Amino acid sequence: SRGLGDVYKRQVDNTSFVERSLENARRAKAKEDWEECEKYYNMVEQYEPTNIEAIFYSSYGKARMALVDSDRFKREQKIKVLKNSISVILICLLF
């Protein structure tokens, strides 16, 4: 019988999930399916919050979708998210 402490000690390996999500995200990006691109890169970010590819392309996908949005405010907000992600990436690369 396992104690509650054993449950907390066990770590889940999400490597295969992250790899599959990255593959799906890259496929969506290649097809320019920006909604799927954003979705899969967001999944990667949940498990690897420092994954630079996911940080950039989840925001990039959102920004690409915003280009066809008729609401100017929404477009501006999504472009702002992309700008912020670029700043985060640059900081990560510099330090």
Backbone hydrogen bonds, N-H to C=O, Kabsch-Sander energy under -0.5 kcal/mol:
donor,donor_aa,acceptor,acceptor_aa,energy
6,D,3,G,-0.7
7,V,3,G,-1.0
8,Y,4,L,-1.5
9,K,5,G,-1.7
10,R,6,D,-1.5
14,N,12,V,-0.8
18,V,14,N,-2.7
19,E,15,T,-2.6
20,R,16,S,-2.4
21,S,17,F,-2.4
22,L,18,V,-2.6
23,E,19,E,-2.4
24,N,20,R,-2.5
25,A,21,S,-2.6
26,R,22,L,-2.7
27,R,23,E,-2.2
28,A,24,N,-2.5
29,K,25,A,-2.5
30,A,26,R,-2.3
31,K,27,R,-1.8
32,E,29,K,-1.1
33,D,28,A,-3.0
34,W,32,E,-1.2
37,C,33,D,-2.5
38,E,34,W,-2.5
39,K,35,E,-2.1
40,Y,36,E,-2.7
41,Y,37,C,-2.3
42,N,38,E,-2.3
43,M,39,K,-1.7
44,V,40,Y,-1.9
45,E,41,Y,-2.3
46,Q,42,N,-1.6
47,Y,43,M,-0.9
47,Y,44,V,-0.8
48,E,44,V,-2.7
51,N,48,E,-2.2
52,I,50,T,-0.8
55,I,51,N,-2.6
56,F,52,I,-2.5
57,Y,53,E,-2.6
58,S,54,A,-2.1
59,S,55,I,-1.1
60,Y,56,F,-2.7
61,G,57,Y,-2.6
62,K,58,S,-1.5
63,A,59,S,-2.5
64,R,60,Y,-2.7
65,M,61,G,-2.0
66,A,62,K,-1.7
67,L,63,A,-1.0
67,L,64,R,-0.5
68,V,65,M,-1.2
69,D,66,A,-1.4
72,R,70,S,-0.8
75,R,71,D,-2.1
76,E,72,R,-2.6
77,Q,73,F,-2.4
78,K,74,K,-2.3
79,I,75,R,-2.2
80,K,76,E,-2.0
81,V,77,Q,-1.8
82,L,78,K,-1.6
83,K,79,I,-2.3
84,N,80,K,-2.4
85,S,81,V,-2.2
86,I,82,L,-2.1
87,S,83,K,-1.9
88,V,84,N,-2.2
89,I,85,S,-2.4
90,L,86,I,-2.4
91,I,87,S,-2.2
92,C,88,V,-2.4
93,L,89,I,-2.4
94,L,90,L,-2.0
95,F,91,I,-1.7
